[in-house]
Amino acid sequence: MLITQASTWLALLSEYKRSGSKDVIDMAAEFARASIQRLNNLGVVFWSRYERTGEMADLEEAIRMARQAVESTPHDHQDRSRWMSNLGNKLQRRYKRTGEMADLEEAIEMARQAVESTPHDHPDRARLMNNLGIMFKSRYERTGEIADLEEAIEMARQAVKSTPYDHPDRARCLNNLGDKLESWHKQTGEVAGLEEASLCFYNAWYCQTAIPFDRVKAAARCLTLLATQAKVDTAIQLGQDLLDRNDQQFVMSIFAGVAADVCSFLLMSNRPAEALEYLEKGRAVIIGQLVDARSDLSSLEQQYPDIARRYIYLRDEVNIPVNRLEQDIGRAQVIERRREAVAELNACIREIRGITGNKRFLLGQTMAEIQERAVGGTIVVVNITGLRSDAILVSRAAIKTLNLPQLLASDVLAWLGKKWTGREVRRRERPQKNREYLEYLTCTDDRANDLPRIWWIGTGLGSSMPFYTARIHSPSSTENVFSRAISSYTPSIKALGYTQHRSRATGRAEGSLLIATMPTTPPRDHIDPSNSGLVLQKQGEGQEAEQDRLTVHRISELSLAHAYIAYLSACSTAENTSTELSDEVIHVVSGFRVAGFPHVVGCLWPSVDRICADVASKFYESLQGGKRWDGRAVAWAVREAVLAVREAEMEMPLVWAQFVHFGA
């Protein structure tokens, strides 16, 4: 179709040159416009697929289509600057992927021409200058040339200046200016650059018509800079503002560490209850929303479908990028409608909270509800940030905090980045390396060691750390958490409450057992952790066995009324390797918990097949020997299984320390 249209308008152009007919040239113009637009649209399709899959072939095709769109457009055409900017953006993305400097140079040239060919009063000019500034910043990062950073700042300033205060794109422009000013501060040491950068991010957060993604991104960056400036009160105000916003919550999952930082700021001001409350609001948002979908709270959709649909529609509307809306309606109408949509969304949420049973819709748990989750033990939240590290101990009686000054975020990053069990570590070095790691974990303190039951929650960097194994492990030593308590893990206190409810509702398991084995497994999905899962076999069309994947996403869509225990004897079933989603705790174990399993056993990192088999055997043996299969019994069975293996592998704790119980 594309080739046919291109051939048609070229043929019509030839006919016009022969006849001079105005009707013919008008028809040629229409066909040419449609042909070029289709080229651009096709490029957008390949670009979108590349962003989803990361396939280089899609990026190459997107660049090819964008280049054809530019080359097919007359120099004086009003859309040419837009096509050049699109090509520049795609070339810059390829530069980031390959490091090929020629791509970046061409991207800058395309973006520069796009700006120069756009009138000063054109509504697209601010966006084009913004893009050019980003590219100058990329070249500065590559070459270190301060002139490029100065150009980037100037372009970003002009973009902000050209964007009206009530325009939804203003937050994005302020974000980009703040980013470049922060780089200027790091390069020159000028305090003014740091202060102006934090002000840019602060103002971007308060752009009410901007999409939540841009606003949350600004708030997250601002919190980091406020910490550098020791502006604790301002940071607390901003952080609470951010986490209290109902229309921002589901965007929070994209930005790891924001809630943990707010928690640290509040602990600096000796406000532990608020610190825990806001930490819960901003962590495990995705899992929390899935849990809500299974709770009585979300009966809203069954009982009041109209208002539920209205809420979802408005929530989605405030997240639509402005440039997508402007294709259909005018800029002024877009701004006005965005303002109306935000107001309507807030009014809708207030209406929902007025419905019986929905008083705390999107508000999270009260402190009383949080403390109720600590029945029969203590919840220990280990919060690790660049500001400080703390343990928050939650019991039915009180909420206490322990500052952990030796647990530094920089050290955590270094330790988590080490290869502890792979071939990179020579066999004779492994026992010493293993012991070093567990000795490092003693920074978490041992004042909680005498508690009979502990539920561990690690935030951010601590989400995959085996706190329950901390301190000394030797044949005669009991100076460790493992020997003194029965430990379990949970993504959040809210998720623990859901699991406790499921455990009570399910009651005693009936003893039905399914065992699935897999000799080899393909690599995990780092781009989309919800696409990670268990690899199984199914019967294909030719009656032959073929591979199939049971993903986290598919598991979490299940609703199993009588499920009780899932034992996942596989590598990394409880590991989240996506740093961008480190606070979201998305892994195979969490999928099974959302599906209805109150108890899941998984691994925080890869293990050895022989150890997996030994732990599984001991677990089932211990479980079958008990009279009841309640939460304590399941957690006890995991502990007994790991203890048995530990006795034989005392010198290699990191081959057994990863087996953990998630549940009530």
C-alpha positions in Angstrom: 0.0 0.0 0.0 2.8 2.4 0.9 4.7 1.7 -2.3 1.5 2.1 -4.3 0.8 5.5 -2.8 4.4 6.7 -3.3 4.2 5.6 -7.0 0.9 7.3 -7.4 1.9 10.7 -6.2 5.2 10.6 -8.2 3.2 9.7 -11.3 0.8 12.6 -10.6 3.7 14.9 -10.2 5.0 13.9 -13.6 1.5 14.5 -15.0 1.4 17.9 -13.5 4.7 18.9 -15.0 3.3 17.8 -18.4 -0.2 19.4 -18.1 0.2 22.1 -15.4 -3.3 21.2 -14.1 -4.0 22.5 -10.5 -6.3 19.5 -9.8 -3.5 17.1 -10.6 -1.0 18.8 -8.3 -3.6 19.0 -5.5 -4.2 15.3 -5.9 -0.5 14.6 -5.9 -0.1 16.6 -2.7 -2.8 14.5 -0.9 -1.2 11.2 -1.9 2.3 12.5 -0.9 1.0 13.6 2.5 -0.7 10.3 3.1 2.4 8.4 2.0 4.8 10.3 4.3 2.4 10.1 7.2 2.2 6.3 6.8 6.0 6.1 6.8 6.1 8.0 10.1 3.3 5.9 11.6 5.1 2.7 10.6 8.2 4.0 12.2 6.3 4.7 15.4 5.0 1.1 15.4 8.5 -0.4 15.1 9.8 2.1 17.7 7.0 1.1 20.2 7.8 -2.6 19.6 11.5 -1.9 20.2 10.8 -0.2 23.5 8.8 -3.2 24.6 11.1 -6.0 23.4 14.5 -4.4 23.1 15.0 -6.1 19.7 17.6 -4.2 17.7 16.0 -5.1 14.4 12.9 -3.1 15.4 15.0 0.0 16.2 16.8 -0.3 12.8 13.5 -0.5 11.0 12.1 2.5 13.0 15.2 4.5 12.0 14.8 3.5 8.3 11.2 4.6 8.3 12.0 7.9 10.0 14.8 8.6 7.6 12.5 7.9 4.6 9.9 10.3 6.0 12.5 13.1 6.3 13.9 12.4 2.8 10.4 12.3 1.2 9.3 15.6 2.7 10.0 19.0 0.9 12.3 21.3 2.8 9.6 24.0 3.2 7.0 21.5 4.5 5.5 22.3 7.9 5.9 18.7 9.1 9.6 18.3 8.2 10.9 19.6 11.5 8.8 17.1 13.3 10.1 14.2 11.2 13.7 15.4 11.7 13.2 15.5 15.4 11.7 11.9 15.3 14.7 10.7 13.4 17.1 12.4 15.8 15.4 10.8 18.8 15.8 7.3 17.3 19.4 7.8 16.3 20.1 8.9 19.9 18.5 5.8 21.2 20.7 3.7 18.9 23.8 5.6 20.1 22.9 4.7 23.7 22.6 1.1 22.6 25.8 0.8 20.5 27.9 3.8 21.6 28.4 4.8 17.9 29.4 8.5 18.0 28.3 9.0 14.4 24.7 8.3 15.5 24.8 11.0 18.2 26.4 13.6 15.8 23.7 13.0 13.2 21.0 13.1 16.0 22.3 16.5 17.1 22.3 17.8 13.5 18.8 16.6 12.9 17.5 18.1 16.2 19.4 21.4 15.5 17.8 21.7 12.0 14.4 20.9 13.5 14.8 23.8 15.9 16.2 26.2 13.3 13.4 25.5 10.8 10.6 26.0 13.4 9.2 29.6 14.0 9.7 31.1 17.4 6.0 31.2 18.1 5.3 27.7 17.0 3.9 25.4 19.8 6.3 22.6 18.9 9.5 24.7 19.4 9.8 24.2 23.1 9.6 20.4 22.7 12.2 20.5 19.9 14.6 22.6 22.0 14.1 20.2 24.9 15.1 17.3 22.7 18.2 19.1 21.4 19.2 19.9 25.0 19.0 16.2 25.9 21.3 15.4 23.0 23.9 18.0 23.9 23.9 16.5 27.4 24.6 13.1 25.9 27.6 14.4 24.1 28.9 16.1 27.2 28.7 12.9 29.1 30.7 11.2 26.3 33.3 13.9 25.7 33.4 15.9 28.9 33.3 19.1 26.9 31.8 21.8 29.2 30.6 23.8 26.1 28.1 21.0 25.3 26.7 21.1 28.9 26.3 24.9 28.6 24.5 24.4 25.3 22.3 21.8 26.9 21.4 24.1 29.8 20.6 27.0 27.4 18.3 24.9 25.3 16.6 23.6 28.4 16.1 27.1 29.8 14.6 28.3 26.5 12.3 25.3 26.5 11.0 26.1 30.0 10.7 29.8 29.0 8.6 28.9 25.9 6.3 26.6 27.8 3.2 28.2 29.5 2.9 27.6 33.3 -0.3 25.6 32.9 0.9 23.4 30.0 1.3 19.7 30.8 4.7 19.6 29.2 6.2 22.2 31.6 7.0 19.5 34.2 9.0 17.6 31.6 11.0 20.7 30.5 11.7 21.5 34.2 12.9 18.0 34.8 15.3 18.2 31.9 16.6 21.6 33.1 17.0 20.3 36.6 18.9 17.3 35.3 21.4 19.5 33.5 21.8 22.0 36.4 22.6 19.1 38.7 25.3 18.0 36.2 26.6 21.5 36.2 26.9 21.4 40.0 28.7 18.1 40.0 31.1 19.5 37.3 31.8 22.9 38.9 30.9 22.5 42.6 28.7 25.7 42.4 26.0 25.5 45.1 23.7 27.8 43.0 23.4 25.0 40.4 22.3 22.5 43.0 19.8 24.9 44.5 18.3 25.8 41.1 18.2 22.2 40.1 16.2 21.2 43.2 13.9 24.2 42.6 13.2 23.0 39.1 12.3 19.5 40.3 10.2 21.0 43.1 8.2 23.2 40.7 7.8 20.3 38.3 6.1 18.3 41.0 3.6 21.1 41.5 2.6 21.3 37.8 -0.9 20.1 38.3 -1.7 19.4 34.7 1.4 17.3 34.0 1.1 13.5 33.7 1.8 11.6 37.0 5.0 10.0 35.5 6.7 13.4 35.0 5.6 14.7 38.4 6.7 11.6 40.4 10.0 11.6 38.5 10.5 15.2 39.6 9.6 14.5 43.2 12.0 11.6 43.3 14.9 13.6 42.0 14.1 16.5 44.3 14.1 14.3 47.4 17.7 13.2 46.5 18.9 16.8 46.2 17.1 18.0 49.3 19.0 15.3 51.2 22.3 16.6 49.9 21.2 20.1 51.1 20.0 18.7 54.5 16.6 20.3 53.9 14.8 17.6 56.0 11.5 19.6 56.6 11.1 20.4 52.9 11.8 16.8 52.0 9.3 15.5 54.4 6.6 17.9 53.2 7.3 16.9 49.5 7.5 13.2 50.3 4.2 13.2 52.2 2.6 15.2 49.5 3.8 12.7 46.9 2.8 9.5 48.7 -0.6 11.0 49.7 -1.6 11.7 46.1 -4.2 9.2 45.0 -3.6 9.6 41.3 0.2 9.0 41.6 0.2 5.8 43.5 0.4 3.3 40.6 3.1 5.4 39.0 5.2 5.1 42.2 6.1 1.6 41.3 8.4 2.9 38.5 10.7 4.8 40.8 12.6 2.6 43.2 13.6 4.0 46.6 11.3 7.0 46.9 9.2 5.6 49.8 12.4 4.4 51.5 13.9 7.9 51.3 10.8 9.5 52.7 10.9 6.9 55.5 14.6 7.9 56.3 13.7 11.6 56.4 10.9 10.9 58.9 13.1 8.8 61.0 15.6 11.7 61.1 12.8 13.7 62.7 12.0 10.9 65.2 8.6 10.1 63.6 8.7 6.3 63.4 5.0 5.7 63.0 4.7 8.1 60.1 7.9 6.6 58.6 6.3 3.2 58.5 3.0 4.4 57.2 4.6 6.2 54.3 7.0 3.4 53.6 4.0 1.0 53.2 2.2 3.5 50.9 5.0 3.6 48.4 6.3 0.1 48.4 5.0 -3.0 46.7 2.4 -0.9 44.9 1.8 -3.4 42.1 1.4 -6.3 44.5 -0.7 -4.2 46.7 -3.1 -3.4 43.9 -3.3 -7.0 42.9 -4.0 -7.9 46.6 -6.7 -5.2 46.7 -8.3 -6.8 43.6 -8.8 -10.0 45.7 -10.0 -8.2 48.9 -13.4 -7.0 50.1 -12.4 -3.4 49.2 -12.5 -4.1 45.5 -16.0 -5.4 45.7 -16.6 -1.9 44.4 -16.4 -3.2 40.9 -19.1 -5.8 41.6 -21.4 -3.6 43.6 -20.9 -0.3 41.9 -19.5 -1.0 38.4 -20.4 2.5 37.0 -18.3 4.5 39.5 -15.5 1.9 39.3 -15.4 2.4 35.5 -15.5 6.1 35.9 -12.5 6.0 38.4 -10.4 3.8 36.0 -11.3 6.0 33.0 -10.3 9.3 34.8 -7.2 7.7 36.2 -6.1 6.6 32.8 -7.0 10.0 31.2 -4.7 12.0 33.4 -1.8 9.7 32.3 -2.3 10.2 28.5 0.7 12.2 27.1 -0.3 15.6 25.9 1.2 15.3 22.4 -1.1 12.3 21.8 -4.2 14.3 22.7 -3.1 17.3 20.6 -3.4 15.3 17.4 -7.2 15.3 17.9 -8.0 18.6 19.7 -6.5 22.0 20.2 -3.8 22.8 22.8 -5.9 25.1 24.9 -8.7 22.5 25.0 -6.1 19.9 26.1 -4.9 22.0 29.0 -8.4 22.8 30.1 -9.5 19.2 29.9 -6.5 17.9 31.8 -7.3 20.4 34.6 -10.9 19.2 34.6 -9.9 15.5 34.6 -7.7 15.9 37.7 -10.5 17.7 39.5 -13.0 15.0 38.5 -10.7 12.2 39.6 -10.3 13.7 43.0 -14.1 14.2 43.3 -14.6 10.5 42.1 -12.3 9.3 44.9 -14.1 11.3 47.5 -17.4 9.8 46.2 -16.0 6.3 46.5 -14.9 6.9 50.1 -18.4 7.9 50.9 -19.7 4.4 50.0 -20.0 2.0 52.9 -17.0 -0.2 53.2 -14.7 2.0 51.1 -13.9 4.7 53.6 -10.1 4.1 53.2 -10.0 3.6 49.4 -6.4 4.2 48.3 -5.5 5.4 51.8 -3.6 2.3 53.0 -3.7 0.8 56.5 -4.1 2.6 59.8 -1.4 2.1 62.4 -3.7 -0.1 64.4 -4.2 -2.4 61.3 -0.5 -2.5 60.8 0.2 -3.6 64.3 -2.5 -6.3 64.2 -0.4 -8.0 61.5 2.3 -8.8 64.0 0.2 -11.4 65.8 2.4 -14.1 67.4 5.7 -12.3 66.6 7.4 -9.2 65.3 7.7 -7.6 61.9 11.2 -6.3 61.2 11.5 -3.8 58.3 15.1 -3.1 57.2 15.2 0.2 55.4 18.5 0.9 53.6 19.0 4.2 51.7 21.8 6.6 50.9 20.7 8.7 53.9 20.8 6.1 56.6 19.8 2.6 57.5 17.3 1.5 60.1 15.3 -1.5 61.4 11.7 -0.8 62.3 10.3 -3.4 64.8 6.5 -3.7 64.7 4.8 -5.7 67.5 1.2 -5.7 68.8 2.4 -3.5 71.7 4.7 -0.9 70.1 6.7 0.3 67.1 10.4 0.7 67.8 13.4 1.6 65.7 17.0 0.7 65.6 19.5 2.8 63.7 22.0 0.7 61.8 25.0 3.1 61.2 27.3 0.4 59.9 24.8 -0.7 57.2 25.8 1.7 54.4 24.0 1.7 51.1 27.4 1.9 49.2 28.6 -1.2 51.0 25.3 -3.0 50.2 25.7 -2.2 46.5 29.3 -3.5 46.6 28.3 -6.7 48.4 25.3 -7.4 46.3 27.4 -6.9 43.1 29.9 -9.6 44.1 29.8 -13.1 42.6 29.5 -15.4 45.6 28.6 -18.7 44.2 29.6 -18.7 40.5 32.7 -19.9 38.7 34.3 -16.5 39.1 35.0 -17.4 42.7 37.6 -20.2 43.1 36.5 -23.1 45.2 39.1 -22.7 47.9 38.0 -19.0 48.3 34.3 -19.6 48.6 34.1 -20.5 52.3 35.9 -17.3 53.3 33.8 -15.2 50.9 30.6 -16.8 52.3 31.6 -16.1 55.9 32.5 -12.5 55.0 29.0 -11.9 53.6 27.1 -13.2 56.7 29.5 -11.3 59.0 28.6 -8.2 57.1 24.9 -8.8 57.8 25.6 -8.5 61.5 25.2 -4.8 61.0 21.4 -5.5 61.2 21.9 -5.9 65.0 20.8 -8.8 67.2 18.4 -7.2 69.6 15.5 -8.8 67.8 17.1 -12.3 68.1 15.1 -13.5 71.1 11.8 -13.1 69.3 10.0 -16.4 68.6 8.6 -15.4 65.1 10.0 -12.7 62.7 8.6 -11.5 59.4 11.3 -9.8 57.4 10.7 -7.0 55.0 13.7 -5.6 53.1 13.3 -2.3 51.3 15.1 -1.2 48.2 18.6 -2.7 48.2 17.6 -5.0 51.1 14.8 -6.8 49.2 16.9 -9.8 48.5 19.2 -9.9 51.5 19.1 -13.0 53.9 18.8 -11.0 57.2 17.5 -14.1 59.0 21.0 -15.8 58.6 23.0 -12.9 60.1 25.9 -13.3 62.5 28.1 -16.2 63.3 27.6 -19.7 61.9 29.8 -22.5 63.4 29.0 -26.0 64.7 28.5 -24.9 68.3 27.3 -21.3 67.8 23.8 -20.1 68.4 24.9 -16.4 68.1 22.7 -15.9 65.0 19.1 -15.0 64.2 18.6 -18.3 62.4 19.1 -20.3 65.6 17.0 -18.1 67.8 13.8 -17.4 65.7 11.5 -18.8 63.1 11.8 -16.4 60.2 9.5 -15.6 57.2 9.6 -13.0 54.5 6.8 -10.8 53.1 6.8 -8.0 50.4 4.9 -5.6 52.6 2.8 -5.5 55.8 -0.3 -5.2 53.6 0.6 -8.4 51.7 1.2 -10.1 55.1 -2.4 -9.2 56.1 -3.7 -10.7 52.9 -1.8 -13.9 53.5 -3.0 -14.2 57.1 -6.6 -13.8 55.9 -6.0 -16.5 53.2 -4.4 -18.8 55.7 -7.4 -18.6 58.0 -9.9 -19.0 55.2 -8.1 -22.0 53.7 -7.7 -23.9 57.0 -5.8 -27.2 57.1 -4.5 -28.5 53.7 -6.0 -31.7 52.4 -2.6 -33.2 51.4 -3.0 -33.1 47.6 0.4 -32.8 46.0 1.6 -31.7 42.5 5.3 -32.1 41.7 6.8 -30.6 38.5 10.4 -31.0 37.4 12.5 -29.3 34.8 16.1 -30.4 33.8 17.1 -27.1 32.3 15.6 -23.6 32.2 16.0 -20.6 29.9 17.4 -17.2 31.2 15.1 -14.9 33.2 13.6 -11.7 31.9 15.4 -8.7 33.2 13.4 -6.2 31.1 10.0 -7.3 32.4 10.1 -9.3 35.7 6.4 -10.1 35.4 7.2 -12.2 32.4 9.6 -14.4 34.4 8.1 -17.7 35.5 8.3 -21.4 35.7 9.2 -23.4 32.6 7.0 -26.5 32.2 6.0 -28.9 29.5 2.7 -29.2 27.6 1.4 -31.5 24.9 1.8 -29.9 21.5 -0.3 -30.3 18.3 1.7 -33.3 17.2 1.3 -35.0 20.6 4.9 -34.1 21.3 6.0 -32.4 24.5 6.9 -28.7 24.1 8.1 -26.0 26.4 5.6 -23.6 28.0 6.1 -20.8 30.5 3.9 -20.1 33.5 4.7 -16.4 34.1 4.3 -14.3 37.2 1.6 -12.3 35.3 -0.4 -15.5 34.5 0.0 -16.9 38.0 -1.2 -13.7 39.6 -4.4 -13.7 37.5 -5.4 -17.0 39.1 -7.8 -17.2 42.1 -7.3 -20.4 44.0 -9.7 -20.9 46.9 -8.1 -24.0 48.4 -4.4 -23.5 47.6 -2.2 -23.7 50.7 1.6 -24.3 50.1 3.7 -23.8 47.0 7.2 -25.2 47.2 9.3 -23.7 44.4 12.6 -25.6 44.4 14.1 -23.6 41.5 16.8 -20.9 41.2 15.9 -17.3 42.0 12.2 -17.8 42.4 12.2 -15.0 45.0 14.8 -12.8 43.4 14.1 -9.5 41.8 16.9 -8.4 39.5 15.2 -5.3 38.1 16.7 -2.4 40.0 14.0 -0.1 38.6 11.4 -2.2 40.4 13.4 -3.2 43.5 10.6 -1.9 45.7 8.0 -3.9 43.9 9.1 -7.4 44.9 7.9 -8.9 41.6 9.0 -12.5 41.2 7.5 -16.0 40.9 6.9 -16.3 44.7 4.8 -13.1 44.8 2.7 -14.3 41.8 1.8 -17.5 43.7 0.9 -15.5 46.8 -1.4 -13.2 44.9 -3.0 -16.3 43.3 -4.0 -17.4 46.8 -1.2 -19.5 48.3 -0.8 -18.4 51.9 2.6 -20.1 52.1 5.3 -20.2 49.4 8.9 -21.4 49.7 11.4 -19.9 47.3 15.1 -19.0 46.7 16.6 -15.5 47.0 19.3 -16.4 44.6 20.5 -19.5 42.6 21.4 -22.7 44.5 23.0 -26.1 43.7 20.7 -28.9 42.5 22.0 -31.3 45.2 21.2 -28.8 47.9 17.8 -28.0 46.4 16.9 -31.7 46.6 18.2 -32.1 50.2 16.2 -29.1 51.4 13.0 -30.2 49.7 13.3 -33.7 51.1 13.9 -32.4 54.7 11.0 -29.9 54.3 8.4 -32.5 53.4 9.7 -34.9 56.0 9.4 -32.2 58.7 6.0 -31.0 57.5 4.5 -34.5 57.3 5.7 -35.2 60.9 3.7 -32.3 62.3 0.1 -32.4 63.5 -0.9 -29.0 62.0 0.0 -27.2 58.9 -0.5 -23.6 60.1 1.8 -20.8 59.3 4.2 -21.5 62.1 4.4 -25.1 61.2 5.3 -24.4 57.5 7.9 -21.8 58.5 9.3 -24.3 61.1 9.6 -27.0 58.4 11.6 -24.7 56.2 13.9 -23.8 59.1 14.4 -27.4 60.1 15.2 -28.4 56.5 17.8 -25.6 56.1 19.2 -26.4 59.6 19.8 -30.0 58.5 21.6 -28.9 55.4 23.5 -26.2 57.2 25.2 -28.8 59.5 26.8 -30.5 56.5 27.6 -27.2 54.7 28.6 -24.9 57.6 31.5 -23.4 55.6 29.3 -22.6 52.6 26.3 -20.6 54.0 25.4 -19.1 50.7 24.4 -22.5 49.2 21.7 -22.9 51.8 20.8 -19.4 53.1 18.7 -18.5 50.1 15.8 -20.9 51.0 13.1 -18.8 52.7 9.5 -19.0 53.6 7.1 -16.3 52.4 3.8 -16.3 54.3 1.8 -15.8 57.5 
